[in-house]
Amino acid sequence: DFGITPTNPVPVYGVPNNEVYLQRLRTSGGDKIRWRRVGTTPADNIVGSIDDYEIFNLEGSTIGHIYICPYHWKAPEGFKIS
């Protein structure tokens, strides 16, 4: 459930890198994505808040949500960093 639950968020290095990370994130098929920041959410096992992003394909259909904690980089299952 890495990256798709608030209790196991994607770690990135610093708040500005949320956007850098999302710009580089692709579907497992290599397609670009779009996103919308929904807000923040707490998780009992994480210090600080977790950013919730709704993820869309280029046609505008929702793929799901990705949760990001602004400290490190790693791609969740079904996605890759290009």
Residue frames relative to the residue before (quaternion, step in Angstrom):
aa qw qx qy qz dx dy dz
D 1.0000 0.0000 0.0000 0.0000 0.00 0.00 0.00
F 0.2673 0.7966 -0.5056 0.1957 3.58 1.24 0.33
G 0.8492 0.1735 -0.1570 0.4735 3.53 -0.88 1.04
I 0.7423 0.3956 -0.2346 0.4873 3.59 1.16 -0.36
T 0.6939 0.3193 -0.2830 0.5800 3.56 1.30 0.36
P 0.5709 -0.6183 0.4095 0.3523 3.60 -1.02 0.69
T 0.6681 0.5143 -0.3074 0.4411 3.61 1.09 -0.59
N 0.7558 0.2306 -0.1649 0.5902 3.60 1.30 -0.10
P 0.0620 0.8596 -0.5038 0.0583 3.59 0.73 1.09
V 0.5637 -0.5446 0.4919 0.3791 3.52 -1.35 0.30
P 0.2358 -0.7659 0.5740 0.1683 3.61 -0.71 0.94
V 0.0110 -0.7691 0.6390 0.0020 3.58 -0.95 0.90
Y 0.5136 -0.6658 0.4534 0.2957 3.56 -1.19 0.41
G 0.8481 -0.0104 -0.0489 0.5275 3.59 -0.12 1.31
V 0.6374 -0.5790 0.3727 0.3456 3.55 -1.12 0.81
P 0.6561 0.5058 -0.3477 0.4391 3.68 0.80 -0.77
N 0.6416 0.5496 -0.3250 0.4250 3.58 1.13 -0.54
N 0.4171 0.6639 -0.4933 0.3768 3.61 1.23 0.03
E 0.7049 0.4551 -0.2572 0.4794 3.58 0.83 -1.02
V 0.6194 0.5287 -0.3434 0.4679 3.60 1.00 -0.78
Y 0.6481 0.5198 -0.3064 0.4647 3.57 0.92 -0.92
L 0.7047 0.4681 -0.2749 0.4568 3.58 0.77 -1.01
Q 0.6159 0.5393 -0.3484 0.4566 3.61 1.08 -0.63
R 0.7185 0.4314 -0.2411 0.4894 3.59 1.10 -0.64
L 0.5644 0.6232 -0.3777 0.3878 3.58 1.22 -0.39
R 0.0655 -0.7821 0.6197 -0.0045 3.57 -1.01 0.92
T 0.5543 -0.5363 0.4840 0.4134 3.54 -1.25 0.25
S 0.6621 -0.4981 0.3552 0.4328 3.58 -1.21 0.26
G 0.6502 0.5014 -0.3089 0.4801 3.61 1.25 -0.40
G 0.5887 -0.6140 0.3440 0.3977 3.59 1.30 0.03
D 0.4880 0.6779 -0.4302 0.3423 3.60 1.26 0.05
K 0.4956 -0.6273 0.5108 0.3161 3.57 -1.11 0.71
I 0.2652 -0.7488 0.5878 0.1532 3.53 -1.29 0.43
R 0.2521 -0.6785 0.6498 0.2322 3.52 -1.43 0.05
W 0.1100 -0.8043 0.5821 0.0461 3.57 -1.20 0.43
R 0.1319 -0.7384 0.6553 0.0888 3.47 -1.41 0.35
R 0.3650 -0.7184 0.5457 0.2301 3.55 -0.79 1.01
V 0.3002 -0.7681 0.5475 0.1416 3.54 -0.72 1.15
G 0.6637 -0.4277 0.3219 0.5225 3.57 1.00 -0.84
T 0.5547 -0.5735 0.4616 0.3878 3.54 -1.19 -0.57
T 0.1082 -0.7732 0.6227 0.0519 3.51 -1.27 0.49
P 0.3958 -0.7040 0.5227 0.2730 3.59 -1.04 0.63
A 0.0918 -0.7402 0.6584 0.1011 3.54 -1.33 0.30
D 0.5323 -0.6736 0.4140 0.3024 3.57 -0.80 1.02
N 0.7389 0.4221 -0.2297 0.4724 3.59 1.05 -0.70
I 0.6834 0.4422 -0.2717 0.5134 3.62 1.29 0.02
V 0.3328 -0.7120 0.5798 0.2146 3.57 -0.94 0.89
G 0.7652 0.2685 -0.2395 0.5338 3.58 -0.75 1.07
S 0.5785 -0.6041 0.4187 0.3537 3.54 -1.25 0.19
I 0.3677 -0.6993 0.5815 0.1941 3.49 -1.34 0.51
D 0.3339 -0.7411 0.5479 0.1977 3.59 -0.88 0.94
D 0.2277 -0.7738 0.5849 0.0850 3.56 -0.90 1.07
Y 0.0281 -0.7951 0.6053 -0.0244 3.58 -0.72 1.13
E 0.2957 -0.7048 0.6146 0.1951 3.55 -0.96 0.91
I 0.2138 -0.7967 0.5601 0.0766 3.57 -0.81 1.07
F 0.1082 -0.7979 0.5930 0.0084 3.56 -0.94 1.03
N 0.4328 -0.6136 0.5651 0.3419 3.56 -1.25 0.35
L 0.7003 -0.4881 0.3051 0.4222 3.60 -1.21 0.18
E 0.6213 0.5241 -0.3435 0.4704 3.61 1.23 -0.31
G 0.5785 -0.6254 0.3517 0.3879 3.59 1.29 -0.13
S 0.5010 0.6375 -0.4378 0.3886 3.60 1.25 0.13
T 0.4890 -0.6678 0.4791 0.2922 3.56 -0.98 0.85
I 0.2710 -0.7379 0.6011 0.1443 3.54 -0.96 0.98
G 0.6990 -0.3686 0.2938 0.5377 3.56 0.97 -0.89
H 0.5107 -0.5978 0.5027 0.3594 3.53 -1.25 -0.53
I 0.1263 -0.7453 0.6483 0.0908 3.52 -1.20 0.65
Y 0.2255 -0.7683 0.5914 0.0953 3.52 -0.96 0.99
I 0.0972 -0.8169 0.5685 -0.0118 3.54 -0.80 1.11
C 0.1328 -0.7319 0.6642 0.0745 3.52 -1.10 0.88
P 0.3856 -0.8005 0.4088 0.2082 3.62 -0.42 1.18
Y 0.4709 0.6893 -0.4539 0.3115 3.60 0.34 1.24
H 0.8169 0.0309 0.0116 0.5759 3.70 0.99 -0.66
W 0.4177 -0.6938 0.5223 0.2672 3.66 -1.32 0.07
K 0.2728 0.7063 -0.6294 0.1747 3.54 -1.14 0.83
A 0.3602 -0.7446 0.5199 0.2133 3.63 -0.99 0.75
P 0.4231 -0.6933 0.5117 0.2801 3.64 -0.94 0.78
E 0.6851 -0.4705 0.3534 0.4294 3.57 -1.27 0.31
G 0.7738 0.3154 -0.2519 0.4882 3.56 -0.90 0.92
F 0.7293 0.3101 -0.2006 0.5760 3.58 1.35 -0.02
K 0.1124 -0.7676 0.6228 0.1008 3.56 -1.32 0.24
I 0.4158 -0.6593 0.5620 0.2766 3.55 -1.29 0.39
S 0.1705 -0.8035 0.5622 0.0963 3.59 -0.76 1.01
